[in-house]
């Protein structure tokens, strides 16, 4: 099995360093421009024969169109970014004094949910269930947290955290499974 995982382009929320998961936003002008540059400078894998999948969110669909001139064949809501609940569209600076926020960011178990949102564990279960249901070679344009959740599950021996696995906008990984063993290469590293 072969999966190409790409993170969507930048949004105004990314640029403002806001928690943006469930909010359906479009790419920023700078994000679109960056993707156009990446389309010319990054060696993306061929997508012929790959099922084109997105999370169904505007920023993912738009990234697919810009990078590959294609529309999604399948939209999987299970691959949407984490729902940050009440923290959605707020920054660390806005939330740092909030007791619920402190409890959430300090939680090592992954079981503490954001008020009105998801816990890290619930998010990981949802994302990995969606990926496990994908039974064919695919190009998946989704979100940084989604990609990190999958990489953490498939490559625990690397001891990388969420932020170490998150690719930059428009970049990602090519995953290949042979005989039950997964390997990966990074898209954007030359």
BASE-241245 format. One line per 4 residues: number of its first residue (from 1); for each residue x, y, z of N, C-alpha, C. Coordinates in steps of 0.2 Angstrom, whole numbers, plus 5000, padded with zeros to 4 digits. Example, Ala and Ser with C-alpha at 12.3 -4.5 7.8 and 13.67 -1.06 7.14 Angstrom:
1) 5066 4972 5039 5062 4978 5039 5066 4984 5039 | 5064 4989 5035 5068 4995 5036 5064 5000 5039;
% end
This chain:
1) 5004 4994 5000 5000 5000 5000 5004 5006 5000 | 5002 5011 4997 5006 5018 4996 5001 5023 4998 | 5003 5028 5002 5000 5034 5004 5004 5040 5004 | 5002 5045 5000 5005 5051 5000 5001 5056 5004;
5) 5004 5058 5010 5001 5063 5015 5004 5070 5014 | 4999 5075 5012 5001 5081 5012 4997 5086 5016 | 5001 5091 5019 4997 5096 5023 4995 5101 5019 | 4989 5104 5021 4986 5109 5017 4990 5116 5017;
9) 4989 5120 5013 4993 5127 5013 4991 5131 5019 | 4995 5136 5020 4993 5141 5025 4987 5144 5025 | 4984 5146 5031 4978 5150 5031 4979 5156 5035 | 4975 5161 5035 4976 5166 5040 4976 5164 5047;
13) 4972 5159 5049 4973 5157 5056 4980 5154 5057 | 4983 5150 5053 4989 5148 5054 4994 5154 5055 | 4993 5159 5051 4998 5164 5051 4997 5168 5058 | 4991 5168 5060 4990 5172 5067 4991 5167 5073;
17) 4993 5161 5071 4995 5156 5076 4989 5154 5081 | 4983 5153 5077 4977 5152 5081 4976 5144 5081 | 4972 5141 5086 4970 5135 5085 4964 5134 5080 | 4965 5131 5075 4960 5131 5070 4960 5123 5067;
21) 4954 5120 5070 4953 5113 5068 4947 5112 5064 | 4941 5113 5068 4935 5112 5065 4932 5118 5061 | 4935 5124 5062 4933 5129 5058 4935 5129 5051 | 4931 5129 5046 4932 5128 5039 4934 5134 5036;
25) 4941 5135 5035 4943 5141 5032 4947 5140 5026 | 4947 5145 5022 4951 5145 5015 4958 5146 5016 | 4962 5145 5011 4969 5147 5011 4970 5155 5011 | 4975 5157 5014 4977 5164 5014 4980 5166 5007;
29) 4981 5172 5005 4984 5174 4999 4991 5171 4999 | 4995 5172 5005 5001 5170 5006 5002 5163 5005 | 4997 5159 5008 4997 5152 5007 4996 5149 5000 | 4992 5153 4996 4991 5151 4989 4998 5152 4986;
33) 5001 5158 4987 5007 5160 4983 5012 5155 4985 | 5013 5153 4991 5018 5148 4993 5017 5141 4990 | 5010 5139 4989 5009 5133 4986 5011 5133 4978 | 5010 5139 4975 5012 5139 4968 5019 5139 4967;
37) 5023 5142 4972 5030 5141 4972 5032 5134 4973 | 5029 5131 4978 5031 5124 4979 5029 5119 4973 | 5024 5121 4970 5022 5117 4964 5028 5117 4959 | 5032 5122 4959 5037 5123 4954 5044 5120 4957;
41) 5045 5120 4963 5051 5119 4966 5052 5112 4970 | 5046 5109 4972 5046 5103 4976 5045 5097 4971 | 5048 5092 4972 5047 5086 4968 5041 5082 4971 | 5035 5083 4969 5030 5079 4971 5029 5072 4968;
45) 5027 5067 4971 5026 5061 4968 5020 5061 4963 | 5021 5057 4958 5016 5056 4953 5009 5053 4957 | 5004 5056 4955 4997 5054 4958 4993 5050 4954 | 4995 5048 4947 4991 5044 4943 4990 5037 4947;
49) 4984 5035 4947 4983 5028 4950 4981 5029 4957 | 4982 5035 4960 4981 5036 4967 4974 5039 4968 | 4970 5036 4973 4964 5039 4975 4965 5046 4978 | 4962 5051 4975 4963 5058 4978 4958 5059 4984;
53) 4960 5060 4990 4957 5060 4996 4958 5067 5000 | 4953 5070 5002 4954 5076 5007 4950 5075 5013 | 4951 5079 5018 4947 5079 5024 4940 5082 5023 | 4939 5085 5017 4933 5088 5015 4933 5095 5017;
57) 4938 5098 5020 4938 5105 5022 4941 5109 5017 | 4938 5115 5016 4940 5120 5011 4948 5120 5010 | 4951 5121 5015 4959 5122 5014 4962 5116 5011 | 4959 5110 5013 4962 5104 5010 4960 5103 5002;
61) 4954 5104 5001 4952 5104 4994 4955 5109 4989 | 4956 5115 4992 4960 5120 4988 4967 5119 4987 | 4970 5116 4992 4977 5114 4991 4978 5108 4986 | 4973 5104 4986 4973 5098 4980 4973 5102 4973;
65) 4968 5106 4973 4967 5110 4966 4974 5114 4964 | 4977 5117 4969 4982 5121 4967 4988 5117 4965 | 4990 5112 4969 4996 5108 4968 4995 5103 4962 | 4989 5100 4961 4988 5095 4956 4983 5096 4951;
69) 4979 5102 4952 4974 5103 4947 4968 5098 4947 | 4967 5095 4953 4962 5090 4953 4957 5091 4959 | 4952 5087 4958 4946 5088 4963 4947 5081 4967 | 4944 5081 4974 4944 5075 4978 4939 5070 4975;
73) 4941 5064 4975 4937 5058 4973 4933 5056 4979 | 4936 5057 4985 4933 5055 4992 4935 5060 4997 | 4930 5062 5001 4931 5067 5006 4930 5063 5013 | 4935 5062 5017 4934 5058 5023 4934 5063 5029;
77) 4928 5064 5032 4928 5069 5038 4932 5066 5044 | 4933 5060 5044 4938 5057 5050 4945 5060 5049 | 4947 5063 5044 4953 5065 5043 4953 5073 5044 | 4948 5076 5047 4948 5083 5049 4953 5084 5055;
81) 4955 5090 5055 4960 5092 5061 4956 5091 5067 | 4960 5091 5073 4957 5091 5080 4952 5096 5081 | 4946 5095 5084 4941 5100 5086 4943 5103 5093 | 4945 5109 5092 4948 5112 5098 4942 5115 5103;
85) 4936 5114 5101 4930 5117 5105 4931 5124 5106 | 4930 5126 5113 4930 5133 5115 4937 5136 5113 | 4942 5133 5112 4949 5135 5111 4950 5137 5103 | 4945 5135 5099 4945 5136 5092 4946 5143 5090;
89) 4950 5145 5086 4951 5152 5083 4954 5157 5089 | 4957 5154 5094 4961 5158 5099 4968 5156 5099 | 4972 5160 5101 4979 5159 5102 4981 5157 5109 | 4988 5155 5109 4990 5153 5116 4990 5160 5120;
93) 4992 5165 5118 4992 5172 5121 4985 5173 5124 | 4980 5172 5120 4973 5173 5123 4971 5168 5128 | 4974 5162 5128 4971 5156 5132 4976 5155 5138 | 4982 5157 5138 4986 5155 5143 4984 5155 5150;
97) 4980 5160 5152 4978 5161 5159 4971 5157 5160 | 4968 5153 5155 4962 5149 5156 4964 5143 5159 | 4961 5141 5165 4962 5135 5169 4961 5129 5164 | 4955 5129 5160 4954 5123 5156 4959 5122 5151;
101) 4962 5127 5148 4967 5127 5143 4974 5124 5147 | 4975 5127 5152 4981 5124 5156 4981 5117 5157 | 4975 5115 5159 4974 5107 5161 4975 5103 5154 | 4972 5106 5149 4973 5102 5142 4980 5102 5140;
105) 4983 5108 5140 4990 5108 5137 4995 5104 5142 | 4994 5103 5148 4998 5100 5153 4996 5092 5154 | 4991 5090 5150 4989 5083 5151 4994 5079 5147 | 4997 5074 5151 5002 5070 5147 4998 5063 5145;
109) 4992 5062 5148 4988 5056 5146 4985 5056 5139 | 4984 5062 5137 4980 5063 5131 4972 5062 5132 | 4970 5061 5138 4963 5060 5139 4959 5066 5141 | 4962 5072 5142 4958 5078 5144 4956 5081 5137;
113) 4949 5082 5137 4946 5085 5131 4946 5093 5132 | 4947 5096 5126 4945 5103 5126 4938 5104 5127 | 4936 5110 5131 4929 5111 5132 4925 5111 5125 | 4920 5107 5124 4916 5106 5118 4920 5103 5112;
117) 4926 5101 5114 4930 5098 5108 4932 5091 5110 | 4938 5089 5107 4941 5082 5108 4947 5082 5113 | 4948 5076 5115 4955 5074 5118 4960 5072 5113 | 4966 5072 5115 4971 5070 5110 4970 5062 5108;
121) 4968 5058 5113 4967 5051 5112 4961 5050 5107 | 4955 5054 5109 4949 5053 5104 4951 5055 5097 | 4955 5061 5096 4957 5063 5090 4961 5058 5086 | 4966 5055 5090 4970 5050 5087 4966 5044 5085;
125) 4961 5042 5089 4957 5036 5087 4953 5037 5081 | 4950 5043 5081 4946 5045 5075 4950 5045 5068 | 4956 5048 5069 4960 5049 5063 4963 5042 5061 | 4965 5038 5065 4968 5031 5063 4963 5027 5061;
129) 4956 5027 5064 4951 5023 5061 4950 5025 5054 | 4950 5031 5052 4949 5034 5045 4954 5031 5041 | 4960 5031 5043 4966 5029 5039 4965 5021 5038 | 4964 5018 5043 4963 5010 5043 4958 5008 5038;
133) 4953 5012 5037 4947 5011 5033 4949 5012 5025 | 4955 5015 5024 4957 5017 5018 4961 5011 5015 | 4958 5007 5011 4962 5001 5009 4965 5001 5002 | 4966 5007 4999 4970 5007 4993 4975 5013 4993;
137) 4979 5013 4988 4984 5018 4987 4980 5025 4986 | 4983 5030 4990 4979 5036 4990 4984 5042 4991 | 4982 5048 4988 4985 5054 4989 4980 5057 4994 | 4982 5059 5000 4978 5062 5006 4980 5069 5007;
141) 4976 5074 5006 4978 5081 5008 4973 5082 5014 | 4977 5084 5019 4973 5085 5026 4977 5090 5030 | 4978 5088 5036 4980 5093 5041 4986 5091 5045 | 4990 5096 5048 4996 5094 5051 4995 5089 5057;
145) 4990 5090 5061 4989 5086 5067 4987 5079 5065 | 4983 5078 5059 4981 5072 5056 4987 5068 5054 | 4992 5071 5050 4998 5068 5048 5002 5066 5054 | 5003 5070 5059 5007 5068 5065 5004 5062 5068;
149) 4997 5062 5069 4994 5056 5072 4995 5050 5069 | 4995 5050 5062 4997 5044 5058 5004 5042 5059 | 5008 5047 5059 5015 5045 5059 5017 5043 5066 | 5014 5045 5071 5016 5043 5078 5014 5036 5079;
153) 5008 5034 5076 5006 5027 5076 5010 5022 5072 | 5012 5024 5066 5016 5019 5062 5023 5019 5064 | 5026 5024 5067 5033 5025 5068 5035 5027 5075 | 5032 5023 5080 5033 5025 5087 5040 5024 5089;
157) 5044 5020 5086 5051 5019 5088 5055 5025 5087 | 5053 5030 5083 5056 5036 5082 5056 5041 5087 | 5051 5040 5092 5050 5044 5098 5050 5052 5096 | 5046 5053 5091 5045 5060 5089 5038 5062 5092;
161) 5038 5069 5093 5031 5071 5096 5027 5074 5090 | 5021 5076 5092 5017 5079 5087 5020 5084 5082 | 5024 5089 5086 5026 5095 5082 5032 5092 5078 | 5036 5087 5080 5041 5085 5076 5039 5081 5069;
165) 5033 5078 5070 5030 5075 5064 5026 5080 5059 | 5024 5085 5061 5020 5090 5057 5024 5093 5052 | 5023 5091 5045 5026 5094 5040 5024 5102 5039 | 5028 5106 5035 5026 5112 5034 5021 5112 5028;
169) 5017 5118 5027 5012 5118 5023 5014 5116 5016 | 5010 5112 5013 5011 5109 5006 5016 5104 5006 | 5019 5101 5011 5024 5096 5011 5021 5090 5015 | 5025 5085 5015 5022 5079 5019 5027 5073 5018;
173) 5023 5067 5017 5027 5061 5017 5024 5056 5012 | 5028 5052 5010 5026 5046 5006 5027 5040 5010 | 5021 5036 5011 5022 5030 5016 5021 5024 5011 | 5025 5019 5012 5024 5013 5009 5024 5007 5014;
177) 5019 5002 5013 5019 4996 5017 5020 4990 5013 | 5025 4986 5015 5027 4980 5012 5027 4975 5017 | 5023 4969 5016 5023 4964 5021 5022 4966 5028 | 5017 4971 5029 5016 4973 5036 5020 4978 5039;
181) 5026 4980 5035 5031 4985 5038 5030 4991 5034 | 5029 4997 5037 5029 5003 5034 5036 5007 5034 | 5037 5011 5029 5043 5015 5028 5040 5022 5025 | 5044 5027 5026 5042 5033 5023 5048 5037 5021;
185) 5046 5042 5016 5051 5047 5014 5048 5053 5015 | 5052 5059 5015 5049 5065 5016 5048 5069 5010 | 5043 5072 5009 5042 5076 5003 5044 5083 5005 | 5049 5086 5001 5051 5093 5002 5059 5093 5004;
189) 5061 5087 5006 5068 5087 5007 5072 5084 5001 | 5076 5088 4999 5080 5086 4993 5087 5084 4995;
% end
